[in-house]
């Protein structure tokens, strides 16, 4: 991802809903060097910010609803959450939560695209999103796994104005002339019970070492480290509570 700051239509934040907040703090703190701070206000519901130095990079939260799965969520920046939610409904998506204010820092909504992949909209006010991207331990790429790429392309270009670089294998998503993610077709390798979803990738200095560290900390390697032809080295991992995420290292300038 070449974006280095939140821009309208681009990914601006990612957060994990987990069944064990303390365990998640320990796991990701050891893996990425995150420092965490939990909002002490009761109405914040245990919302915990993760930092690299003084820069916020992600959040960890308890599971707020019965039956809510452990999962990483991706937020996309918008200038007006209310307008964007109306637009996504017209394009065939669904609004699951909101739009609603988050104290005085922003306005958000949770939505699903026509294929069922859940994502979030964030209208930043005093908090625009992550303070750093692409650095080790920070968000660096997002990937949509979907069973209908044509419908997904139509939906997201309508809602966010994305540019999509066509590819039979891996279309790449961009905004403002910069790529920030890709789209992967869910074929027979994916069990029917696995729903379409967004997957965040975090930058690391050594993919193989990160996968090894995750495994020794109770995590699981779902996709072993591999080098993408003419691309970065990547792996897909799962934390001890079930949160799935990717890691990557790119030597490209």
N, C-alpha and C positions, 0 to 999 in steps of 0.2 A: 504494500500500500504506500503510495507516494504522498498521500495527504499527511500534513503535519499539524493540522488543527481542525476543529469541527467546522464544517461548511454545510449549508443547506443541502439536504439530500444525501449527505455522506454519513458513514457510521461515526458516532460521537461518543459512545459509551457501551459498556457491557457489564452485566451483573449476573451473579450466580444465585439462584434460589436453592438452598441446601437444607438437608435434614439435620445437620450437625454443624452449627456455625463455628464452634470452637475448633472442631477438627479441621474444618475448611481453612480457618485462619492459619493453623499450624502447617497444613499441607502446602498451601500456596505461598505462605511466607518462606518456607524452606525451599520451594521450587523456584520462585521468582524474586525472592528478596523483598517481598512486600511488607510494609508496615501498615497495620490496620488500626482504625479508630471507630468505635461504635457510638452512634448518636445516642446520648443519654436520655433524650426526650421520649416519654412513654408513647406518644403518638407517632414516633419514628419507627416503632416496631422492630427495634434491633438492627436497623439499617447500618451496615458497616462499610466504611470507605477504605479502600486499599491505596497505598501511596508508594511511589518510588521517589525518595527524597521528599520534596514538598509538592510533587505533582500527583494529583489524583489520577489513577489509571483504571480502576474497576470498583465494583462493589460486591459484597457478599450479604445475603439476606436469609432470614428464616423462611420456611414455607408458610405462606399466609392462608392458604385455602386447603380444605380436606381433599386428599387425592392429588394435590399438586405434585408434579414430578420434579425431581432434582434436575435442573437444567441451566445452562448458560443462555442468557438472552442478549440480543443485540439491539441497540437503540440507534435511530437515524434522526439527524437534526432537521427540524422544520422551522419555518418562520412563524407559522400559525397552526397550532395543533388542531383547532376546531375546523379550519378550512381543510386541512389535510385529511382528517377523518371523514369528512363529508365526501371528499374526492375518492378516497379508497373504497368507500361503500359503493359509490357509483361505478367503480371499476371492478366490483365483484368481491371485494374483501369484507371482513366483518370487524366491528369494534367490540372488543371483549371487556375493556375497562376504560372509563373516562370518556372524553378528556377531563382532567382534573388538575388543580393546582397542587404543587408540592411546596408547602410553606411559601416563601417568597423567592425561591431559587429557580422555579420553572413550572412548566405545565406539560403533562404527559398523557399518553394513551397507550393501551396495549391492543394490538390488532392481529388479525390473521389474514394471510393472502388467500386467493381462491383455492390453492392446493392444501391449505391448512397450516402452513409454516407461520409460527407466531413471531412477532417482532414488536418493537416499541417505537413510539414517536416522542421526541423530546424537543420542546420549545424552551430553550435556555433563556433565563433572565439573568440572575446573578451568577449562575453556574452553567457555562456553555457545554461542558462535557470534559472528557479527559484532557489533562494538561500536557501529555506527551504521547506520541505514537511512534511506532517502529523501533524504539529503543528496547534493549533487552528487558523483558518483563512487562512490556506494554503491548497493547493491541496493535497488530500490524496488518491484518487481512481478515476478511469475513467471507464465508462461503455459504451459498444457498444450496441445499440438497432438496431436489424436487422431482416429482414424477411427471411434470408437465412443463418443460422449459419454455415452450412457445407461449403458454398462458401466463407464466411467471414474467416473461420478458414484457408482454403487453401491459400487465398490471403495474409493475414497478416503474416502467418508463412513463406511464400515465401519472402515477402518484408522485414520483420524485424527480422526473425528468432525466433519468440516467441515460448515459450512452452505453451501448453494449457492443463489444467487439465480437463479431460472429465467429463461432468455432463449433464444429461438429462434436468436438471432444470436451471443450471447457470454455464457454463464452466468458469474457471478462467484463466486469461492471465498472463504470466510471462516472465521475461527476466533475465538472469544471476542467475537463481535459486530463484528469488523473485517475488511474485505475485504483480501486480499493478492494476489489473482491472478484469472486468467480461463481459460476453456477455449475453444479454437478448433477447429472441425471441419475436418479435412483433406479438402478436396473435390478436384475434378479439376485444380485449379491446382497441386496437389502431385504430383510424379512418384511412381510406385509405389515407387521405390527409396528415397525419403525416409521414414525410419521415424517413428513417433510419438515425440515428445520433449518435454522441458521446456526452456523458453527464459527465461533471466533478463533482466530489464530494469534498466538502471542509470539513476539520475537524473542529469540534466545541466541546465545553465542555458540552453543553446541547442542544440536538436536539429540544426538546419541546419548550424551551425558545427561541431558534433561530427562529423556525417557528412562534411563537407568535410575536416576534419582527418584522419579515418580514411582517406579516399581518397588524400590526399596522402602518407600514411604507408604506403601499400601495401595498404590494406584495400579492401573492396568494399561498395557499397550494394546490398542485396538488396531492400529495400522503401524507396522514397524517403520523405523526411519528409512526413508528412501529419497533419492534425488530426482526431482522432476526434470525431464529433458529440457535443457536451456532454462532451467528455473531453480528455485531454492531447494534446500533439503527440508523435508517435512516429516511429521509424525502426528498421529491422532491418539490421544490418551484419555483415560477416564480416572477421575479421582475416587477415593475410597467410598464416597457416598453415591457415586453414579454420575456426576457431572462430566460431560464429554467436551473436550476442547482440543485445539490443534496447537502445535508449536512449529516454528520455521526459522531457518537461518538462510539469508541470502548474501552472496558475495558480490552481487551486482552493484555497480556504482550508483 
